């Protein structure tokens, strides 16, 4: 199980230090939520933040664009240092255009689906997917509880992947703690995105191990 701490939960006065702590604790990915205040009811990072922390970390930067018309911002975030760009299926009708930009720049491409979007909707994009991000909360609103029905959605995604022979990773975002991480892992997830549970932990190393092992 890959643990991907969410930068949105870190202390904004100490991004560099916070990222260094979770990297030392054993995280492999850093999840970076970009919110526009329109597609979701919140605001967050621009490319300048990614550009600022990129030299400080070797973590895999998964930049999650929770914005309308993400294809207009894919390249700026790639240039800032993203390793993967994940766009919402509900936010654009130019999914393949966003993927093309990523491919042209040797960056991975992901699609995120909100809780009300059928998992089957990603079937037509399996050929371009490196990562499928299943939201286990409604996007853009922190503090929500993990939706139990996400487990079945993870299983559906894993079945689609197996039956098609696709290779994309399945990531889950929202309400992740050691017990819900265990549910996700059992259902077939490869990655869990954890915000407060990691960045607010007294012992990030122990928390990341707990998330990996479901303790």
Number of C-alpha atoms within 10 A of each C-alpha: 18 18 24 29 27 24 22 18 18 19 14 10 8 10 17 17 14 16 24 17 17 22 20 11 17 18 23 18 22 25 23 26 23 22 21 18 14 12 18 16 12 15 16 15 16 17 19 13 15 19 17 13 17 17 10 13 13 14 19 17 21 23 26 22 27 28 24 19 19 22 21 11 16 23 18 14 21 23 13 17 23 25 21 23 28 27 29 24 18 18 18 16 13 13 21 14 15 23 25 16 18 22 13 8 13 12 17 20 26 29 24 27 22 17 17 9 14 12 20 11 10 18 13 8 13 18 13 19 19 20 23 26 25 25 24 25 22 18 22 22 11 15 11 14 13 19 15 13 10 21 22 14 21 28 18 17 26 20 13 17 17 11 9 12 11 15 14 19 18 24 25 26 25 26 22 25 23 19 13 20 28 21 18 28 23 14 18 22 25 19 24 31 27 26 24 18 20 28 22 13 13 10 12 20 17 15 22 25 17 16 25 19 14 18 13
